Amino acid sequence: MAETLEADLKSPSTPSIDAAEVKKFSDMAAEWWDPKGKFKPLHRFNPVRLGFIRDKAETHFELEAGLKTPLEGLRVLDIGCGGGLVAEPMARLGASVTAVDASEANIKTAMTHAKETGLEIDYRAGTAEGLLAAGEPPFDIVLNLEVVEHVADPQAFLKDTASLVAPGGMMVVATINRTMKAFAFAIVGAEYVLRWLPRGTHEFEKLVTPQEVSTALKAAGLNTEPPQGVSFNPVANEWRLSGDTKINYLTVAARPGA
């Protein structure tokens, strides 16, 4: 199922839309599901962030651990979903998933892959503002993963996505810190030296610090946890949770219950 929020996409002032960023990822849309292609780093990163999301959801909603579909009965929003690399695992865990991206090319790729794998996901080309304007009911879990550093107005975007969290619900934000260490490793190292990502994927001045994320979400009525660092272990060739938040980090925020 897909819905295009046309009016939303035509508005250049919306906080979610940075036209250059949308084009950047639209041009790569066909490669989302190639584990050796331009999105190889996200494929490597996926296991650790999926495990983190599942663990936090089980704790927050007091779910029974170890179930095949622990998220059954929960509504999940994956905002800035790209080709569906997180939306599909969330659906497999039992959640009712709505996945939204400003790039129609990304949505078409995601819909095609979901159909091939037999998954029911409500994919929509649009933005968080479009969902709010349409009166979309809030979600139990809002996933805001690797997107805030690509929008036009991060503070407004965080406020809008926070508005989509239901009472008693939670949000997970994953992004890159704005530090010199992040510049050295996530931009220079990943894009120019190791070429894990295409050059220009990230712009240093658009990166967002944990404090900026926390401040915006608290202003929107959410309670935030301390950020969780995520680091790459070159020996094991895998990402792991760590105490270092100077490059990649995850932040969990919850809205008090009704």
N, C-alpha and C positions, 0 to 999 in steps of 0.2 A: 504494500500500500504506500502511496506517495502523494504528497500534497505540495504544490508550489505556492509559496506566499509571495505572489508577484509584486504587490504594492510595497512590501517590505524590501525586496531586492532592488527596487527602482529608487530607493531613497539613499542618496550618498552620505547623508548625515547620520545614519544609524550607527550607534557605537560598535556594533558587531562587524560592520562592513569597512574593510580597507581593500579597495578595488585591486590594488597591486598584489596583496596577499592572496585574495581569492583567485586571481589569475595564476599566480605562482603554483598553487596546489591543483587548480583545474588542469593545468598543462601536464601534470604528473599523474592524473587520475587513473589512467589505465594500469599504473604500476603498483597500486596499493597492495595487491595480494601476491606480489612477487617477493618472496623472502630474501632474494639476492639482489633486488633492484634498489631504487632510490629510497624506499621505505624500510630497508634492511635494519636500520637502528631501532625503529619502532617494533619490528618483529622480535628483535632481541630483548627490548625493554618490556614487552607485553607481559611475560610471565610474572615479573616482580610486581608490576602495578596491578595486575588482575588478582594476584594473591593478597595484596594489600587491601584492595577494595572489598574482596570477599571477607577477609578477617574483620575489617572495620564494620561491615554491614552485619555480620553475625553477632558482633559484640553490641553494636548500637541497638539493633532490633531484638536482641536476646534470642537469636535463632539457634536451632540445634546444629552443632558442628558436625561435619562429615556427611551431610546429606548430599545427594546427587543434584538436587534442585533446591538449594536453601533459600533462594530469592523468590520462590513461588508466592504470588499474591502481592508482590511489590511492583510499583510503577517506577521505571527508571528512565531518565532523560539523559541521552548522550549528546551534549551540545558541541558542535564542531566535530562531528563524528567521522569526517573523512570517508574512507572506503569501508568503514564498519569493523575495524580490527578489534574494537572493544564491544561494540553493540552485539556482535554475534556471540561471544562468550557469555555476555550478560543474559542473552536469551536462552542459551543452553543451561544456565544456572536457574532457569525458571522464571525470570523476571518478564514483565510486560514492558517491552522496550520501545520508546520513541526516540528516534535518532535524527538530528537536524544538522544541516550544513549549508553554508551560504553558497557553495559551489554545486550547481546542478550536475556537473560532470561527475563530481564525487558521489553524489546521491545515486546517479544512474549506475555507477560501478558497484556501489554497495548493494543496491536492489538486485542487480544481476547475480552477484555472488550469493546473496541470501537465498534467492530462488533456487540456485544450483545446489545449495546445501539443505534446502527444505526448511528454512527458518522463517517464522512470521515476525517481521520487524516493521514498525510503522516509520518508514523513512520519509522525510520531508525536506525539500529545498527551502530554506528560510533562515530565520534568526530567532534569538531569544525574545527580542522585542516583538517580533511577529507573533510568537506564541502568546505573549502577554496581551497584545492588542486583540487577539482572537478569543481571549477568555479561556485559554487552556487551563484546566484544573492543575494544581500544583502536584509535584512528584515526590515520592518517598525518597528517592536518591537522584541527585543531579551530578553527573560526571562532567567535569570541566577540565579536560585533559589536553595539555599541549596546545591550547588555543588562545589563552589570554594574552600571550606575547605576539599574537598575530592580528589583534583587533585594533580598531581606530582609537577607542577610548577605554582602556582597561578598567578604570574605576567605575564608569557607567555600566560597562558590560558585567562586572562582578555584582553590581547592585541589581541589575535586571535578572541575572541568573539566580541570585539569592532569592528573588521574589518568586521563583518557580519551585522553591523548596517548601514542601507541606509542613504544617505543624508536626513536630516529632520526627521530621525527616532530616536528611544529611546531604552534604555536598562534599565531593572530593576534587581538589584542584591540584593539577600537576603542571609544573612549568620549570623554567630555568631562572636562577637568581641573577641579578645584575651586579656581578662582582668581576674583578679582574681575573680571578681564577676561572670563572665561567667563560669570559672572553677568550682566555688562552686555550682552554680545553674544548668548550662546546662550540666555539666559532672557529678560531684559528686551527685548532687541532682537528676537530671533527669535519670541518668543511674544506680546509685548504691543505692540510697535511695528510690526514688519513683518508679524506674524501668519502667519509661515511655518508655525508649529506651533500646535496648540490650547493655550490657557493651562493651565498645570499639567502639561505633558508632562514637564518635568524639575524636580526639587527640588534646590536648591543643596547642602543638607547630605548628599544621597545621591551626589553626584559623587565620583569617585575619582581621586586623583593618580597620575601615572606611577610615583612612588616606591612608593606603596602597591600598585600592580599588580605591580611588579617584585619587591618584598619577598615578596608572597604566592606568586608563581610560583617564585621561587628556593627558598623553603621547601618547595615541592612537588617540587623536583628538576629544574626547568627552568633553562636558561641564557637570560637575556634580553639583547636588543639595546637600545641607546639608543632612546628613543621618537622617532617620526617625526611632525612636525607636519603638519596639514592645514588650509589656510586658504581662505576664499572670496574670489575675485577679482571685485569688483563690475563692473569694466570689461568683462571677458570673460564675466561671468555664469556662472562655473564654479568648481569646487573644484580646488585644486592642492596637491601636496605642498609643504611649506615647512619652514623652520627654527623656526617658532613653535608651541610645544606648549602654550601657555597657554589655548587653547580646545579644539579637537579634536586628538586624537593617536591614533597607532597604535603598538602594541608587538608585537614578534615575539619568541617564546620557543621554545626547542628542547629536546627531551629527548635526552641523549646516547644513542648507539646501544648495542645490547646487546654 
